Amino acid sequence: MAIFNLKKGYDLDLEGKPQKEIVSISSPDIVKINPQNFKYIRPKVAVKVDDQVQVGTLLFFDKNQPDIKHVSPCSGIIESIDYGERRKVLSINIKNDKEYTQIELNDLDKLYSLSSIGNLTNDSTKRIINEAGMWPLIRQRPFSKVADINSNPKSIFISMKSTDPLSGDQLFILEHNSVGFLEGIDAISNLTDGNINVVLDGEQDSSMLGSLDKVNVHHFSGPHPSGNVGVHIHYIDPISSKDDTVWYLSVQDVCRIGKLFIDGKISNTKIISMGGPSCLKPTYLEVYNGTPISHINNELELNIDDSCVLISGSVLSGEYIDLNQPLSFYHESLSMLENNQNRHFLGWILPGFDKFTLTNTFVSKLFNSNHSINHNMKNGSNRAIVPIGLWEKVLPMDILPNFLIRSILASDIEDMEKLGIYECSPEDFALCSLICQSKIEVSQIIQEGLDLMHEEG
């Protein structure tokens, strides 16, 4: 067991933290699946309008990895398929019959025998998980994309520590429904010759994991982003090249895989946290996969309007969505911020009692209290990159962010590799974007660098 006490970073103290109770949301009339949630895939739709589908029916596949199945989370009829520019598939919309009838899976004799999980081979475990359409739950670094089913990682990471603002308490979620967790770890241990690295908070009990083979337990403490899987990989099993792959998945996804091996059923719900300054009822929700936010809004009477900004995932690294969209496939939180478009006249000269700052720019630095956070916090135009050490102050990784950003902007692939681009993910640099003195979207630049490296192959 290893213990890491990180000092760099910052915890945003936002209003609207979710209350620890779980509200079940009914199944929606329309289920929406967005292939654009998966990085670097070229989706090929396998269904057409008016087709009948069941839970587990193939909806689309990646032309680059055609063996990996992306399946329907419900049963019903394909109502429509939305396309964007150049025929980009934006959404597959399913009219839900709410029966959740599941297709017949192969290898059921293996699925129902718990004693055989540890005896399954690497290939048979992959085949069972993929047959149920659960392979996309597993992602790989570098690039944070769906794991290559034909490769083997040097290790697999499972994080039970989350430090994102308004994110769910993973231990609370696991206590609510821990069925399949140990079985899931047992199953995914067949996918690697390396270790299963489980990351806990500094004070969490690890006794339940002590009897599992190949499982290493690590404790991380400190401010955000100490809960990011990229930070864990950096300290425990660093990535040195594009071929040096590590896989990772969430606690709930481990449980979903474990339940598959218990009863052969494809799980179609997940627990998400909902909160933020503009949220009327901050709480935890159990929702069906692909549920539009409008369905949640109507059922809970949240009265979401134009004064509220919806974010799928973290307020630091998530994606803007509207009421007609569901949460992104991998996100487990719904954040709501104030849609404040006001600009203060001569705002730079005001004392700023309620302004967010990590420097001595405003008086609010003295109080260390809740800050007025909204989605309109740029407060000025772009400026030249002036290195004053702010990025380094909130990045607990042995990386030189200033030099890395400059190498990306210059498209210097050799320098990008030397400076550790393969260990990076936009979410790990989200705080750098928030506090950047030059008003630069650091996370976006990191993603552009990763896109360039992926394109170069």
C-alpha positions, -999 to +999 in steps of 0.1 A: +000+000+000+013+034-010+002+068+005+005+100-014+000+134+002-003+160-025+000+197-018-005+214-051-040+221-064-071+239-052-106+228-040-134+250-054-160+255-027-192+258-046-228+261-033-253+234-041-235+203-030-257+172-035-275+159-004-267+123+004-300+107-007-307+089-039-338+097-060-349+073-086-359+088-120-384+069-141-375+056-175-378+083-203-400+081-234-370+089-256-335+076-250-307+094-268-273+079-276-245+102-289-215+085-307-196+118-303-191+110-266-163+086-277-130+102-287-114+094-321-140+070-333-155+070-368-190+057-361-209+035-386-246+032-378-259-003-378-296+005-375-322+025-394-353+044-385-383+022-374-360-008-365-369-027-334-341-029-308-335-046-275-311-040-246-278-051-261-287-046-298-258-032-318-264+005-327-231+015-342-195+005-343-161+022-349-148+018-384-113+017-368-122-010-343-153-027-359-152-056-333-162-033-305-199-031-300-218+001-290-253-012-280-288+000-271-295+006-234-332+001-238-357-018-259-380+000-284-380+015-319-355+037-336-374+070-339-348+091-356-311+096-363-298+131-361-269+142-383-247+172-383-223+187-408-207+162-432-231+135-420-216+134-385-239+112-363-250+134-335-277+113-318-295+080-322-330+085-307-349+054-295-386+054-286-385+035-253-411+008-247-399+007-211-398-031-211-360-033-212-361-066-230-325-079-234-311-098-263-298-134-257-261-133-249-237-160-258-216-180-233-242-178-206-229-209-190-197-190-183-216-159-171-235-176-143-206-194-127-189-171-103-162-197-095-151-196-131-144-159-134-108-163-121-103-192-145-115-174-176-088-165-202-080-130-214-097-136-247-129-152-232-133-123-207-129-097-234-155-116-256-181-118-228-177-081-219-178-070-255-208-093-263-228-073-237-217-040-252-197-030-221-163-028-236-166+010-242-167+014-204-130+007-204-108+036-215-070+038-221-043+064-216-028+080-235-056+098-253-085+089-230-102+068-256-120+034-257-094+007-249-080-012-278-096-047-274-066-063-292-040-050-268-030-057-232-024-028-207+005-028-183-020-020-155-056-010-148-068+018-126-100+022-106-105+054-086-127+056-056-116+092-048-132+121-065-121+157-059-140+175-087-164+202-075-199+188-070-188+153-079-204+123-062-190+105-032-178+072-047-179+054-013-215+066-007-225+053-042-208+020-036-225+016-002-259+021-019-252-007-044-220-027-041-233-057-060-208-069-085-179-048-074-156-076-062-167-098-090-160-070-115-124-065-102-120-103-104-131-102-140-110-073-152-079-088-135-080-113-164-074-084-189-038-076-177-007-093-166+000-062-145-017-049-113-052-036-106-045-003-089-074+008-067-071+044-054-089+054-022-091+086-002-066+090+025-090+078+053-110+052+034-109+016+047-093-009+022-101-042+041-127-053+016-100-054-011-073-072+008-081-107-003-081-100-041-051-111-062-032-086-083-049-056-065-027-028-051-044-003-029-031+033-029-043+063-008-042+098-021-049+130-001-048+166-011-068+192-031-081+188-066-069+173-089-056+147-065-086+126-074-079+125-112-069+092-126-042+110-147-025+121-115-027+086-100-012+071-132+016+097-131+026+087-095+020+050-096+026+037-132+038+066-155+033+065-193+065+069-212+053+065-249+022+062-270+025+024-269+028+024-231-009+019-223-028+020-191-066+012-188-090+028-164-127+027-155-151+040-128-164+023-097-199+020-111-186+006-144-167-021-124-200-030-107-218-032-140-192-056-154-194-076-122-232-079-124-229-092-159-208-121-146-233-127-118-266-130-136-259-123-173-279-090-172-268-058-189-271-029-164-290+001-178-289+026-149-263+046-131-262+070-101-252+106-108-248+136-086-267+168-094-259+202-079-245+237-083-255+272-074-285+272-097-298+238-087-330+238-067-327+203-054-291+192-051-291+154-047-281+120-062-302+105-089-305+070-102-312+075-139-315+052-170-287+056-195-295+080-223-321+100-202-325+136-216-322+163-189-357+176-199-371+143-184-353+149-151-364+186-151-400+177-156-401+149-130-383+168-103-398+202-112-364+219-113-377+249-134-345+250-155-346+280-178-322+304-196-308+317-163-291+283-157-262+268-175-261+229-177-228+211-176-224+174-182-196+164-158-174+187-138-177+225-138-140+225-146-137+201-174-173+191-185-193+199-216-221+224-221-254+206-228-290+216-233-323+202-219-328+179-249-295+161-243-285+134-219-253+133-198-222+123-217-216+085-217-187+087-191-200+115-169-215+109-135-225+144-125-248+172-137-237+206-127-258+238-129-242+273-129-257+308-131-259+322-166-244+356-157-235+377-187-230+410-167-198+429-170-187+453-143-176+488-154-139+492-143-141+458-127-104+456-125-103+486-101-130+473-077-119+456-044-136+424-054-151+411-021-169+383-040-144+376-068-126+344-073-088+346-072-057+326-062-035+357-062-036+389-043-056+407-070-088+410-050-097+414-013-116+381-014-082+363-011-082+373+026-115+356+034-111+322+018-149+318+016-174+307-011-168+326-043-193+338-068-187+313-096-205+313-129-197+303-164-187+338-175-154+343-156-129+352-183-129+389-171-108+402-200-092+394-233-064+370-242-029+381-234+006+369-240+017+339-220+035+354-189+050+327-167+045+337-131+041+302-116+003+300-114+000+269-135+027+251-115+009+260-083-022+239-091-006+211-112+007+183-089+025+165-117+062+165-126+055+183-159+066+217-172+032+231-183+046+264-197+071+247-220+046+220-230+019+245-240+044+264-261+056+233-278+019+224-286+013+258-301+044+254-322+034+218-332+068+206-321+061+169-318+095+159-306+094+184-278+058+175-269+070+139-264+099+149-243+078+171-221+053+143-213+023+149-236+013+112-234+007+115-196-016+145-201-054+149-203-074+181-205-091+175-171-057+175-154-051+210-166-086+224-159-075+244-129-047+259-150-074+272-174-095+286-145-067+306-129-047+314-160-033+350-159-032+351-197-069+340-201-057+310-221-077+278-225-049+255-213-071+224-213-082+230-249-046+234-260-037+201-243-065+184-262-052+199-295-018+185-287-032+151-280-052+153-312-021+161-332-002+132-316-030+108-323-033+119-359+005+115-364+001+079-351 
